[in-house]
């Protein structure tokens, strides 16, 4: 495997970028302490820089509260707390 692309014996490239983004392994996402699965961690990491510092702080606070309440791991946008969905305009 070279740069995440597998070559078949026939030499055809079967790399699926969309599948890799959804199901691929991203070490940085695995090293977080968030109530989010890997895909949602990466999605949130892409959205947070767009927010102003107040909204970013609010998202962090809401995630901490969610984790402290013992909620299940969030695996989709629909499972995010309503306040976070509102801030992210989802």
C-alpha positions as CSV (number, residue, x, y, z in Angstrom):
1,X,0.0,0.0,0.0
2,X,1.4,3.4,-1.0
3,X,-0.2,6.6,0.2
4,X,-3.4,4.8,1.1
5,X,-3.9,3.4,-2.4
6,X,-4.1,-0.4,-2.9
7,X,-3.1,-1.8,-6.2
8,X,-4.7,-5.0,-7.4
9,X,-2.8,-7.7,-9.1
10,X,-4.0,-6.3,-12.4
11,X,-2.7,-2.9,-11.5
12,X,-6.1,-1.2,-11.4
13,X,-6.5,1.4,-8.7
14,X,-9.5,0.7,-6.4
15,X,-9.0,3.5,-4.0
16,X,-12.3,5.0,-2.9
17,X,-11.7,8.5,-1.3
18,X,-15.3,8.7,0.1
19,X,-15.0,5.4,1.7
20,X,-11.6,6.2,3.1
21,X,-12.9,9.4,4.6
22,X,-15.8,7.6,6.3
23,X,-14.1,4.3,7.3
24,X,-10.4,5.0,7.1
25,X,-8.0,5.1,10.1
26,X,-6.9,8.5,11.3
27,X,-4.5,8.3,14.2
28,X,-5.1,11.9,15.3
29,X,-8.9,11.3,15.6
30,X,-8.2,8.2,17.7
31,X,-6.1,10.2,20.2
32,X,-8.9,12.5,21.3
33,X,-11.0,12.4,24.4
34,X,-14.4,13.2,22.8
35,X,-17.8,11.5,22.8
36,X,-17.5,11.3,19.0
37,X,-16.5,8.5,16.7
38,X,-13.6,9.0,14.4
39,X,-15.6,10.3,11.4
40,X,-17.5,12.9,13.6
41,X,-14.2,13.9,15.3
42,X,-12.8,14.7,11.8
43,X,-15.9,16.5,10.7
44,X,-16.0,18.7,13.8
45,X,-12.2,19.4,13.4
46,X,-13.0,20.8,10.0
47,X,-15.8,22.9,11.2
48,X,-14.3,24.4,14.4
49,X,-11.8,26.7,12.7
50,X,-14.7,28.5,10.9
51,X,-16.3,29.4,14.2
52,X,-15.4,32.4,16.2
53,X,-13.8,31.8,19.6
54,X,-17.0,32.2,21.6
55,X,-18.9,29.6,19.5
56,X,-15.8,27.3,19.6
57,X,-15.7,27.5,23.4
58,X,-19.4,26.8,23.6
59,X,-19.1,23.7,21.4
60,X,-16.2,22.4,23.6
61,X,-18.3,23.1,26.8
62,X,-21.4,21.3,25.3
63,X,-19.2,18.3,24.3
64,X,-17.7,18.1,27.8
65,X,-21.2,18.2,29.4
66,X,-22.4,15.5,27.0
67,X,-19.5,13.3,27.9
68,X,-20.0,13.9,31.6
69,X,-23.6,12.9,31.4
70,X,-22.6,9.5,30.1
71,X,-24.3,9.8,26.7
72,X,-23.4,7.3,24.0
73,X,-20.7,7.9,21.3
74,X,-22.0,10.3,18.7
75,X,-21.8,8.7,15.2
76,X,-23.8,11.1,13.0
77,X,-24.8,14.8,12.8
78,X,-28.3,14.0,13.9
79,X,-27.0,12.6,17.2
80,X,-25.1,15.9,18.1
81,X,-26.8,17.9,20.9
82,X,-29.3,20.4,19.4
83,X,-27.2,23.4,20.6
84,X,-24.1,22.2,18.7
85,X,-26.2,21.6,15.6
86,X,-27.5,25.1,15.8
87,X,-24.1,26.6,16.3
88,X,-22.7,24.7,13.3
89,X,-25.9,25.5,11.3
90,X,-26.6,21.8,10.5
